[in-house]
Amino acid sequence: MHWNELNKKLADLSEKQVYDLLQDERANGRRAFIMTRLHQRYNILRVLREREELLKDAYTYRSPKTGR
């Protein structure tokens, strides 16, 4: 896949799809720029998932005095 094609599709791919593309690029393409971009996108998706998991049982602190 060329950079222009990848860049157009990247926003619509799932975490697993991005991870699979990254692993494929590591094994076959080894293009540093592509691997860097895939890794950046993978990390964004991973962090969003982990944060959602972390905060699913959290509550928001509200001050009894201000209600904020």
C-alpha positions as CSV (number, residue, x, y, z in Angstrom):
1,M,0.0,0.0,0.0
2,H,1.3,3.4,-0.9
3,W,1.3,6.4,1.5
4,N,-1.6,8.2,-0.1
5,E,-3.8,5.2,0.0
6,L,-2.9,4.4,3.6
7,N,-3.4,8.0,4.7
8,K,-6.9,8.1,3.3
9,K,-7.9,4.8,5.0
10,L,-6.1,5.1,8.3
11,A,-8.8,7.1,10.1
12,D,-11.4,4.4,9.4
13,L,-9.4,1.4,10.5
14,S,-9.9,-0.4,13.8
15,E,-7.1,-0.9,16.3
16,K,-6.6,-4.5,15.2
17,Q,-6.5,-3.6,11.5
18,V,-3.9,-0.9,12.2
19,Y,-1.9,-3.4,14.3
20,D,-2.1,-6.0,11.5
21,L,-0.8,-3.5,8.9
22,L,2.0,-2.5,11.3
23,Q,3.1,-6.1,11.7
24,D,2.9,-6.7,8.0
25,E,5.0,-3.7,7.3
26,R,7.5,-4.8,9.9
27,A,7.8,-8.2,8.2
28,N,7.7,-7.2,4.6
29,G,8.0,-3.5,3.8
30,R,10.2,-2.2,6.5
31,R,9.5,1.4,5.4
32,A,10.4,3.6,8.5
33,F,8.0,6.4,7.7
34,I,5.0,4.0,7.2
35,M,5.9,2.0,10.3
36,T,6.1,5.3,12.3
37,R,2.7,6.5,11.1
38,L,1.1,3.2,11.7
39,H,2.6,3.0,15.2
40,Q,1.3,6.5,16.0
41,R,-2.2,5.7,14.9
42,Y,-2.1,2.3,16.7
43,N,-1.1,4.1,19.9
44,I,-3.9,6.6,19.7
45,L,-6.4,3.9,19.3
46,R,-4.9,1.7,22.1
47,V,-4.8,4.6,24.5
48,L,-8.4,5.5,23.8
49,R,-9.4,1.9,24.4
50,E,-7.4,1.6,27.6
51,R,-8.7,4.9,29.0
52,E,-12.2,3.8,28.3
53,E,-11.6,0.5,30.2
54,L,-9.9,2.4,33.0
55,L,-12.6,4.9,33.5
56,K,-15.7,2.7,32.9
57,D,-16.1,2.2,36.7
58,A,-14.8,5.6,37.8
59,Y,-16.9,8.3,39.1
60,T,-16.5,12.1,38.9
61,Y,-15.6,13.8,42.1
62,R,-18.0,16.6,43.0
63,S,-17.3,19.0,45.8
64,P,-20.1,19.1,48.4
65,K,-19.6,22.9,48.8
66,T,-19.6,23.9,45.1
67,G,-21.2,21.0,43.4
68,R,-18.4,21.0,40.8
